[in-house]
Amino acid sequence: METRFLAIAELVEAPSAAVVVDVMRAFTVAAWVFAQGAEKIVLAESLDEALVLKARHPDWVALKDGPPATGFDTVNSPGLLRSVDLGGRTVVQKTTAGTVGALAVKEASLVLCASFVVAEATARLLRTRGCGSVTFVVTGDEGRADEDLACAQYIAQRATGAVADASEFLRRAGESRAAAELAEGVRQGAHPDDVALCLELDRFPFAMVAALEDSLMVLRPCAVPSLTDEASI
């Protein structure tokens, strides 16, 4: 498997397969949204679009980065979302980096959104799809976010079937600038448990696949074959 690790700004053409990584916190939050029962996530281009979608569909749940804001139901925090019942709901998500990265590769044949909590499921889906070339989009800090790069590199190793010790990758993420800012309360709209929740390796058994549906980029959970099933493919 050929792999590339690019910042959003470095994307010049649609890759065949893309894994968009945002550990702290967009795609950790997305996984929690699905774990809390949501049917799908609509990735919004802007805060204004998120509010328009919310106005058009009052039963949808709108969330954003930063502090609470008028028109939005909640914020981009796994610690805050883990107690919210989202059974059957549609969530509209707009974040600073993760959703931007996913929309930047919306023309790719396969778009996966990932973080540590769905790392193994993401790697297994790449293996079962037989992807020969994968572009990992490192979304945070203009491509310099070490928590996102560490997660991308770990998934890339696991996608080839190689044994990878997760501890070093998780250590890098835990010592990242984003982790420090969350722990120190620099970032608003956070919960004290957010960093720990973002570093829970393989908390969830599904991958997350994004695709265009009626001009909207929609993220959905995707069950992946078990190791036994995969061996028989």
Backbone hydrogen bonds, N-H to C=O, Kabsch-Sander energy under -0.5 kcal/mol:
donor,donor_aa,acceptor,acceptor_aa,energy
2,E,132,G,-3.1
4,R,134,V,-1.9
6,L,4,R,-0.5
6,L,136,F,-2.6
8,I,138,V,-0.5
10,E,7,A,-1.1
11,L,8,I,-1.6
12,V,10,E,-0.7
18,A,110,L,-2.8
19,V,135,T,-2.5
20,V,18,A,-0.5
20,V,112,L,-3.3
21,V,19,V,-0.6
21,V,137,V,-2.5
22,D,20,V,-0.5
22,D,114,A,-1.9
27,F,22,D,-1.7
28,T,25,R,-1.0
29,V,25,R,-3.0
30,A,26,A,-2.2
31,A,27,F,-0.8
32,W,28,T,-1.9
33,V,29,V,-2.6
34,F,30,A,-2.0
35,A,31,A,-2.3
36,Q,32,W,-1.9
37,G,34,F,-1.9
38,A,33,V,-2.0
39,E,89,R,-2.8
40,K,89,R,-1.1
41,I,219,L,-2.4
42,V,91,V,-3.1
43,L,41,I,-0.6
43,L,217,M,-2.9
44,A,42,V,-0.7
44,A,93,Q,-2.4
50,A,46,S,-2.2
51,L,47,L,-2.1
52,V,48,D,-2.3
53,L,49,E,-2.8
54,K,50,A,-2.2
55,A,51,L,-2.5
56,R,52,V,-2.3
57,H,53,L,-2.0
60,W,57,H,-2.4
61,V,90,T,-2.7
62,A,60,W,-0.5
63,L,92,V,-2.9
64,K,74,T,-1.0
65,D,94,K,-0.9
66,G,188,Q,-0.6
72,F,69,A,-2.0
73,D,62,A,-2.0
74,T,62,A,-1.7
76,N,64,K,-2.0
77,S,75,V,-2.2
81,L,77,S,-2.0
82,R,78,P,-1.7
83,S,80,L,-0.6
84,V,81,L,-2.1
86,L,36,Q,-2.2
86,L,84,V,-0.7
88,G,37,G,-2.7
89,R,86,L,-2.5
91,V,40,K,-2.3
92,V,61,V,-3.3
93,Q,42,V,-2.6
93,Q,91,V,-0.6
94,K,63,L,-1.6
101,G,97,A,-2.5
102,A,98,G,-2.0
103,L,99,T,-2.1
104,A,100,V,-1.5
105,V,101,G,-0.7
105,V,102,A,-0.8
106,K,103,L,-1.2
108,A,105,V,-2.2
109,S,15,P,-0.6
109,S,16,S,-0.5
110,L,16,S,-1.2
111,V,210,A,-0.6
112,L,18,A,-2.9
113,C,208,M,-2.2
114,A,20,V,-2.9
118,V,115,S,-1.3
119,A,116,F,-1.5
122,T,118,V,-2.2
123,A,119,A,-2.5
124,R,120,E,-2.6
125,L,121,A,-2.0
126,L,122,T,-2.0
127,R,123,A,-1.9
128,T,124,R,-2.7
129,R,125,L,-2.0
130,G,126,L,-0.5
130,G,127,R,-1.0
131,C,126,L,-1.7
134,V,2,E,-2.9
135,T,17,A,-2.7
136,F,4,R,-3.6
136,F,134,V,-0.6
137,V,19,V,-2.7
137,V,135,T,-0.6
138,V,6,L,-2.8
138,V,136,F,-0.7
139,T,21,V,-1.5
139,T,137,V,-0.9
142,E,139,T,-0.6
143,G,140,G,-1.4
144,R,140,G,-0.5
144,R,141,D,-1.6
145,A,140,G,-1.8
146,D,144,R,-0.5
149,L,145,A,-2.3
150,A,146,D,-2.7
151,C,147,E,-1.6
152,A,148,D,-2.6
153,Q,149,L,-2.7
154,Y,150,A,-2.2
155,I,151,C,-2.6
156,A,152,A,-2.4
157,Q,153,Q,-2.0
158,R,154,Y,-2.4
159,A,155,I,-2.4
160,T,156,A,-0.9
160,T,157,Q,-0.7
161,G,158,R,-1.3
162,A,157,Q,-1.5
166,A,164,A,-0.8
168,E,165,D,-0.6
169,F,165,D,-0.6
170,L,166,A,-2.7
171,R,167,S,-2.3
172,R,168,E,-2.1
173,A,169,F,-2.0
174,G,170,L,-2.6
175,E,171,R,-1.4
176,S,173,A,-1.4
180,A,176,S,-2.0
181,E,177,R,-2.6
182,L,178,A,-2.3
183,A,179,A,-2.6
184,E,180,A,-2.3
185,G,182,L,-0.9
186,V,181,E,-2.3
187,R,181,E,-1.1
194,D,191,H,-2.2
197,L,193,D,-2.5
198,C,194,D,-2.1
199,L,195,V,-1.0
199,L,196,A,-0.6
200,E,197,L,-1.1
201,L,199,L,-1.1
202,D,116,F,-2.5
203,R,200,E,-1.1
204,F,117,V,-2.6
207,A,222,C,-2.6
209,V,220,R,-2.5
210,A,111,V,-2.7
211,A,218,V,-2.2
213,E,216,L,-3.3
216,L,213,E,-1.8
217,M,43,L,-0.5
218,V,211,A,-2.8
218,V,216,L,-0.7
219,L,41,I,-3.5
220,R,209,V,-2.4
222,C,207,A,-2.9
224,V,205,P,-0.6
230,E,226,S,-3.0
231,A,227,L,-1.8
232,S,228,T,-0.8
232,S,229,D,-0.7
233,I,230,E,-1.3
